[in-house]
Amino acid sequence: MIGGRYLMRTQDWATVILPLIHRDPSVLGEDAGEFRPDRSLPESSRGRPPHSYKPFGTGERACIGRQFALHEAVLVLARLLQRYDITGDPGYELAISERLTLMPRGFEIALARRTPVTVGQAG
């Protein structure tokens, strides 16, 4: 039984649509469909049900490059934030483009080169 409601036998299949799990109002609140990166902060995710966020899939079909992707993302983001101020359109409304992964459609950012600060010059 799943959730005390659905009978599942050993040979039965179930499909879990992960993008819907990641937008579940019972987990994330009524604004679950809004882009709020602060949801990932430790203080925001405490008490959230286990397995309610699966960005790399799960089980037999999970992404084998998960660890590498996470490390690479942190390194790339650190380098970008070190060198550029990044701004996006504050009026952008999320539209999803489905390819190999989910991507925002029509979302653009602007990069402004930061002025280097030499040691002893800051603050």
C-alpha positions in Angstrom: 0.0 0.0 0.0 1.2 3.5 -0.8 -0.1 6.1 1.6 -2.6 3.6 2.9 -4.6 4.2 -0.2 -3.0 2.5 -3.3 -2.4 -1.2 -3.6 0.8 -2.0 -5.3 1.9 -5.5 -6.2 5.6 -6.6 -6.8 5.2 -6.5 -10.6 3.4 -3.1 -10.7 5.1 0.1 -11.9 4.9 3.6 -10.6 6.0 6.8 -12.3 7.1 9.7 -10.1 7.2 13.1 -11.8 10.0 14.8 -10.0 9.3 18.4 -11.2 5.9 18.1 -9.5 7.4 16.9 -6.3 9.7 20.0 -6.3 6.7 22.3 -6.5 4.5 20.6 -3.9 2.6 23.2 -1.9 2.2 20.7 1.0 6.1 20.7 1.3 7.1 24.2 0.2 4.0 26.2 1.0 1.5 28.1 -1.1 4.3 29.9 -3.1 5.9 26.5 -4.1 5.8 27.6 -7.8 7.8 30.8 -7.2 11.6 30.9 -7.6 13.1 31.4 -4.2 16.7 30.2 -3.9 16.6 30.8 -0.1 14.5 27.7 0.2 17.8 25.7 -0.1 19.3 27.4 3.0 19.7 25.0 6.0 17.3 27.0 8.2 14.7 27.0 5.4 14.9 23.2 4.8 14.8 22.0 8.4 11.8 19.8 9.0 11.2 19.2 5.3 10.2 15.6 4.5 13.2 13.4 3.4 13.4 12.8 -0.3 11.3 15.8 -1.2 14.1 17.2 -3.4 15.8 15.0 -6.0 17.5 17.3 -8.5 19.5 14.4 -10.0 16.8 11.8 -10.1 16.8 8.7 -8.0 17.1 4.9 -8.1 18.4 3.1 -11.1 18.0 6.1 -13.4 19.8 8.6 -11.1 22.4 10.8 -12.7 25.9 9.2 -12.4 27.6 12.6 -12.6 25.8 14.0 -9.6 28.9 14.5 -7.4 31.0 16.0 -10.2 28.2 18.3 -11.2 27.8 19.6 -7.7 31.5 20.3 -7.3 31.8 21.8 -10.7 28.8 24.1 -10.1 30.3 25.5 -6.8 33.6 26.2 -8.5 32.1 27.9 -11.5 29.7 30.0 -9.4 32.6 31.1 -7.1 34.7 32.2 -10.1 31.8 34.1 -11.7 30.8 35.9 -8.5 34.5 36.8 -7.8 34.8 38.5 -11.2 31.3 39.8 -12.1 28.2 41.4 -10.6 25.3 39.5 -12.0 21.8 40.9 -12.6 18.7 39.5 -14.2 15.4 40.9 -15.2 13.4 41.4 -12.0 10.1 41.0 -14.0 11.0 37.7 -15.5 8.3 35.0 -15.2 9.5 31.5 -15.2 8.8 29.4 -18.3 10.3 25.9 -18.5 12.0 24.5 -21.6 12.3 20.7 -21.4 15.5 19.2 -23.0 17.9 16.7 -21.5 17.3 18.8 -18.3 14.8 21.5 -17.4 15.9 25.0 -18.3 14.4 28.5 -17.9 13.2 29.7 -21.3 14.1 33.3 -22.3 15.9 34.0 -19.0 18.9 36.3 -19.5 21.5 37.7 -17.2 23.8 40.7 -17.5 27.4 40.5 -16.3 29.3 43.6 -15.2 33.0 43.2 -14.6 34.1 43.9 -11.0 36.9 46.3 -10.4 39.9 44.4 -8.9 40.8 45.4 -5.4 44.5 45.1 -4.4 45.5 44.0 -0.9 45.4 46.8 1.6 43.0 48.9 -0.5 39.7 47.4 0.7 37.6 49.0 3.5 
